[in-house]
């Protein structure tokens, strides 16, 4: 299963990205979200992500 990461961008909005085994980004959120929960929900709707790793 791809690795999934969640982070806050420079505007303070939450975003997610999905990476393959090599660390290459294979998909990402097309918009920012005000809440982390909404961001995670969108990521799960877009593909296989059962959990997220917070990137600081």
ZIDAZI-V16442 format. One record per backbone hydrogen bond with DSSP energy under -0.5 kcal/mol. NH is the residue of the N-H (numbers start at 1). CO is the residue of the C=O. E is the energy in kcal/mol with one decimal. If there is no record, write none. Layout:
BEGIN
nh=NH co=CO e=E
nh=NH co=CO e=E
END
This chain:
BEGIN
nh=3 co=19 e=-1.8
nh=5 co=17 e=-2.8
nh=6 co=53 e=-2.2
nh=7 co=15 e=-2.7
nh=9 co=13 e=-2.9
nh=12 co=9 e=-1.9
nh=14 co=33 e=-3.2
nh=15 co=7 e=-2.9
nh=17 co=5 e=-2.1
nh=18 co=27 e=-2.9
nh=19 co=3 e=-2.7
nh=20 co=24 e=-2.2
nh=23 co=20 e=-1.7
nh=26 co=18 e=-3.0
nh=27 co=18 e=-1.4
nh=29 co=16 e=-2.5
nh=33 co=14 e=-1.8
nh=39 co=35 e=-1.7
nh=40 co=36 e=-2.6
nh=41 co=37 e=-2.3
nh=42 co=38 e=-2.2
nh=43 co=39 e=-2.3
nh=44 co=40 e=-2.2
nh=45 co=41 e=-1.7
nh=46 co=42 e=-1.5
nh=47 co=43 e=-0.8
nh=49 co=47 e=-0.8
nh=53 co=4 e=-2.1
nh=54 co=52 e=-0.5
nh=55 co=6 e=-2.8
nh=56 co=54 e=-0.5
END
